Amino acid sequence: MAKFTTLTSHAVPLPADNVDTDQIIPARFLKVTDKHGLGDSLFCDWRYLKDGSPNPDFVLNEPASQGAQILIAGDNFGSGSSREHAVWAIQQYGFEAVIAPSFSDIFRNNCTKNGLVPVIVPESTVEAIWAAIEADSETQIVVDMEQLKVEVPAAGIDESFPMDPQTQHRFLNGLDDVGITLTHADAIDTYEAARPAWLP
């Protein structure tokens, strides 16, 4: 898991509430165990027409969306199943943060364990960011993990977002669950050395 301190990027607006994990990555793609390549299937049923060609009316296929590392979503993003594939697909596409008024608890937890930053700001702030992007698709958005702030200088937006200290520590130091466990390596070694040899 890579360290996350500050990200500055233009963004993709997805003005829809209750986007569930089956819309993010349809169930037919869950057979894979390797996350690589899942970005091609992100929002598959919206992104492609029945013949497999790109849907020109879907925002990810617009030229202005290319290279964006931030997704600006609606309320209750990531509802539905607990599939980690939804987070993997978003990351494999190239997004490093999702900004929304709220997230499904399970989806948000999957984000924090995999290095995708879930940023919660008021609905009014999300709408203001959407408006700024509509006015200029190259509008730069800053996600500052150290300050726990979202800034959109061109729109005068400077908004704090909540995150508990332990999760913030994860992102700033690039620690997944394995990484956190390994920070206690000395204590683990001490325990193992003192453990009776006859135990399995």
Secondary structure per residue as TSV (DSSP state, phi and psi in degrees):
chain	resnum	aa	ss	phi	psi
A	1	M	-	360.0	125.7
A	2	A	-	-78.0	150.8
A	3	K	-	-67.4	145.7
A	4	F	-	-129.3	116.3
A	5	T	S	-114.2	-64.0
A	6	T	E	-138.7	136.0
A	7	L	E	-124.5	130.0
A	8	T	E	-122.9	123.2
A	9	S	E	-161.5	159.4
A	10	H	-	-76.4	171.7
A	11	A	E	-137.2	162.1
A	12	V	E	-105.3	123.2
A	13	P	E	-85.3	132.7
A	14	L	E	-128.5	80.2
A	15	P	-	-77.4	72.5
A	16	A	-	-144.6	135.7
A	17	D	S	-90.6	159.1
A	18	N	-	57.9	38.3
A	19	V	-	-74.2	114.2
A	20	D	B	-94.3	172.2
A	21	T	H	-67.3	-24.3
A	22	D	H	-73.5	-26.7
A	23	Q	H	-78.6	-33.2
A	24	I	H	-67.7	-48.3
A	25	I	S	-145.3	103.7
A	26	P	-	-55.4	151.0
A	27	A	G	-58.6	-27.6
A	28	R	G	-65.7	-12.1
A	29	F	G	-99.1	6.9
A	30	L	T	-87.0	0.4
A	31	K	T	-74.1	-19.6
A	32	V	-	-78.9	150.4
A	33	T	S	-109.2	-8.9
A	34	D	-	-100.8	123.8
A	35	K	-	-72.6	-20.1
A	36	H	T	-66.2	133.6
A	37	G	T	95.3	-11.4
A	38	L	G	-66.6	-21.9
A	39	G	G	-59.7	-28.0
A	40	D	G	-67.4	-21.7
A	41	S	G	-103.2	2.8
A	42	L	T	-59.1	128.3
A	43	F	T	52.0	37.7
A	44	C	H	-52.1	-46.0
A	45	D	H	-73.0	-16.1
A	46	W	H	-96.0	-30.4
A	47	R	H	-83.1	-26.1
A	48	Y	B	-123.2	148.3
A	49	L	-	-80.2	171.9
A	50	K	T	-61.5	-26.0
A	51	D	T	-85.8	3.2
A	52	G	S	90.5	-4.3
A	53	S	S	-82.2	155.7
A	54	P	B	-62.3	137.8
A	55	N	-	-79.5	112.5
A	56	P	T	-67.1	-14.8
A	57	D	T	-91.4	-3.2
A	58	F	S	-95.2	138.2
A	59	V	G	-60.0	-34.3
A	60	L	G	-65.7	-20.5
A	61	N	G	-91.4	-1.5
A	62	E	S	-78.5	140.7
A	63	P	G	-54.4	-36.3
A	64	A	G	-66.0	-19.6
A	65	S	G	-83.6	-16.7
A	66	Q	T	-65.3	133.6
A	67	G	T	84.7	-3.1
A	68	A	-	-68.8	140.9
A	69	Q	-	-113.3	3.9
A	70	I	E	-128.9	134.3
A	71	L	E	-109.4	131.0
A	72	I	E	-108.8	105.2
A	73	A	E	-109.1	172.3
A	74	G	-	-87.8	-171.3
A	75	D	S	-66.7	149.0
A	76	N	S	57.8	47.2
A	77	F	B	-74.8	137.6
A	78	G	T	84.3	21.7
A	79	S	B	-71.1	171.0
A	80	G	S	102.9	-136.1
A	81	S	-	-74.6	171.7
A	82	S	-	-92.5	10.8
A	83	R	-	-57.3	123.8
A	84	E	T	-69.1	-19.7
A	85	H	H	-55.7	-29.6
A	86	A	H	-63.4	-44.2
A	87	V	H	-66.8	-44.0
A	88	W	H	-59.5	-42.6
A	89	A	H	-63.9	-41.9
A	90	I	H	-62.2	-43.7
A	91	Q	H	-67.9	-42.8
A	92	Q	H	-65.6	-27.0
A	93	Y	H	-68.0	-32.4
A	94	G	T	129.6	-0.2
A	95	F	-	-79.6	139.7
A	96	E	-	-112.6	-13.6
A	97	A	E	-149.5	148.0
A	98	V	E	-124.3	128.2
A	99	I	E	-108.4	128.9
A	100	A	E	-157.5	161.5
A	101	P	S	-68.1	-28.9
A	102	S	-	-163.1	158.5
A	103	F	B	-128.5	154.5
A	104	S	-	-60.0	139.8
A	105	D	H	-59.7	-42.8
A	106	I	H	-67.2	-42.9
A	107	F	H	-61.7	-44.7
A	108	R	H	-61.7	-41.0
A	109	N	H	-64.2	-40.2
A	110	N	H	-63.3	-36.5
A	111	C	H	-59.8	-49.9
A	112	T	H	-67.5	-25.7
A	113	K	H	-85.2	-13.5
A	114	N	H	-116.0	-2.7
A	115	G	T	94.6	10.4
A	116	L	-	-94.4	125.1
A	117	V	E	-83.7	116.5
A	118	P	E	-94.2	114.8
A	119	V	E	-108.6	120.0
A	120	I	E	-103.4	119.7
A	121	V	-	-132.7	162.5
A	122	P	-	-59.9	152.9
A	123	E	H	-56.4	-36.8
A	124	S	H	-63.0	-34.9
A	125	T	H	-69.8	-42.1
A	126	V	H	-59.1	-44.7
A	127	E	H	-63.7	-36.3
A	128	A	H	-67.6	-37.0
A	129	I	H	-68.1	-43.2
A	130	W	H	-56.5	-43.3
A	131	A	H	-63.9	-39.9
A	132	A	H	-64.4	-39.8
A	133	I	H	-68.2	-38.7
A	134	E	H	-62.7	-36.1
A	135	A	H	-74.0	-33.4
A	136	D	-	-153.2	107.6
A	137	S	T	-64.7	-16.7
A	138	E	T	-93.0	8.8
A	139	T	-	-51.3	128.2
A	140	Q	-	-90.0	133.0
A	141	I	E	-119.0	136.3
A	142	V	E	-113.3	126.0
A	143	V	E	-110.1	112.9
A	144	D	E	-108.0	106.7
A	145	M	T	-73.9	-32.9
A	146	E	T	-66.9	-41.1
A	147	Q	T	-93.2	-10.4
A	148	L	T	53.7	57.9
A	149	K	E	-139.5	149.0
A	150	V	E	-111.4	129.7
A	151	E	E	-126.3	136.2
A	152	V	E	-128.6	86.7
A	153	P	G	-54.0	-39.2
A	154	A	G	-65.9	-23.3
A	155	A	G	-108.3	2.7
A	156	G	T	70.1	25.1
A	157	I	E	-93.8	127.8
A	158	D	E	-144.3	93.6
A	159	E	E	-123.9	129.6
A	160	S	E	-77.9	152.1
A	161	F	-	-131.5	149.5
A	162	P	-	-81.7	143.6
A	163	M	-	-164.8	131.8
A	164	D	-	-70.1	152.5
A	165	P	H	-57.2	-36.0
A	166	Q	H	-65.9	-41.1
A	167	T	H	-70.3	-41.0
A	168	Q	H	-57.6	-42.5
A	169	H	H	-60.3	-41.7
A	170	R	H	-53.9	-52.0
A	171	F	H	-67.3	-44.9
A	172	L	H	-63.9	-28.6
A	173	N	H	-108.9	0.8
A	174	G	T	64.0	47.0
A	175	L	-	-111.9	116.7
A	176	D	-	-89.9	-171.9
A	177	D	H	-60.6	-39.2
A	178	V	H	-65.8	-43.0
A	179	G	H	-61.3	-40.2
A	180	I	H	-64.4	-42.2
A	181	T	H	-60.6	-40.6
A	182	L	H	-70.2	-16.6
A	183	T	T	-68.7	-14.8
A	184	H	T	-105.3	25.5
A	185	A	H	-58.6	-40.2
A	186	D	H	-63.5	-42.2
A	187	A	H	-66.5	-37.0
A	188	I	H	-65.1	-44.6
A	189	D	H	-62.0	-40.9
A	190	T	H	-62.7	-42.8
A	191	Y	H	-63.8	-45.9
A	192	E	H	-63.6	-37.1
A	193	A	H	-67.8	-30.2
A	194	A	H	-91.4	-6.0
A	195	R	S	-76.4	134.6
A	196	P	-	-55.5	135.6
A	197	A	T	-65.8	-23.9
A	198	W	T	-78.3	-12.8
A	199	L	-	-74.5	147.0
A	200	P	-	-69.1	360.0
